[in-house]
Amino acid sequence: MTDTGIDTAVPPSGPGCVECTQTGDWWVHLRRCAECGHVGCCDDSLNTHASKHAASTGHPIIQSYEPGEDWFWDYRRQTFLSGPELAPPVSHPEDQTVPGPADRVPRDWQRLLEARR
């Protein structure tokens, strides 16, 4: 573990949520663990894998993995942070849909998200 919870040398785990990819599921937005590079789905997604990763590993800091976004979030303090540039790539591919991936997003995705609330 790094002192800051950020390791700028670690690349992301891939272009999508690790767990959703394994199960054939879909996500709304993606978040990248700033310490180990794990890519998980955001808290607006059905599975909230980024938060679950932070809770299970003690890696509290994520960065948005969306094109054009570079903000960091600290789950411990529940606040936004500034942070350094992480190892590339800094986002999922720009042609990847949001929500995504396109071939796994159900037609009624909005209803599914609303039903969860």
N, C-alpha and C positions, 0 to 999 in steps of 0.2 A: 504494500500500500504506500502511496506517495503521501508526503506531509500535507499537501493541499487537496488531495482527492482528484488531481488532474495530472495526466501523463500525456504530454504532447507528442510522444514518439509512437504511441499505440494506434494502429489503424482501426477503422470501424470493422465490425464483424461481417458486414455485407450490406447489400442494398435495401434490405427489408428487415422487419422484426424477426428475430431468430426463432422464437417460439411459434409465432403465427405461420411462418414459412414451414416449420416442421409439421404443423397440424393442418395445413391447407386453409388457414383462416385469413382474414383481411384486417386492415387497420385504417385509422383516420389519418393520423400524423405520426412521424417517427422521432424518437429521441435517442441520443447516443450517450452512453456512459463515458464521462470524461476521464475515468480512471482505467477501464479495461477495454473500451471500445464496443461493448455490447450494444447492439441496436435493438430497441424495444418500441412497442407501440405506446402512444400517449394516453393520458387519463381520459380523453374523450373517446378512445377506442373501447370496444367491448371487453378486451382482455387486460388492459392496463399493464402490459409486461414491463415497461420501463420502471414504473413505481415498484412493482414486485421485485424486479432485479435489485433496485436500490435497497429495499427492505431486507432481502435475503443475503446480500453480499456486504452491506455496510458501505457501499459506494454511493455517496449522497449527491454527487453533482452530475448533471446531465447537460448536454447542449442540444438545441434543436438540430434535427437532421433533415430539415426542409430547405430546399433551394432558396437562397437569399436571406436566410435567417441565421444569425450567429449568437443568439442569446444563450446564456447559461442559467440553470435553475439549481438551487440547493434545497433538497428535500428536508434536510435537518432543520434549516432555519426558515424554510418556506418563503424564500426570497430570490429575486433575480440577482445575478452576479455578472461582473465583467470577467473575462478570461482570455487566455492566449489562443492563438490559432492552433488547432489540433491537426494531427497528421491527415493527409488527404486519403480519400475524398471527403469533403466537408458536408456533403448532402447525398441523399439518394439521387439516382439519375433524374434529370429534369423531365424526361419523357414518361416517367412513372406517374400514374394517376393518383389523385388525392380525392377520396380514399382510394386505396389500392391494395394489391395490384388489381387492375381492371378485370381480369378474368375470374377473380374470386369475390368481388364485391356483389352482394345480393341486390336485386332490384329494390327491395324494401329496406335498404340500409338505414335510412333516416328514421323509419318507424322503429327499427330494432334499437337504435340509440336512444330514442325517446322513451321506449318501454323500459329501458334500464334505469332511468332516472326516477 
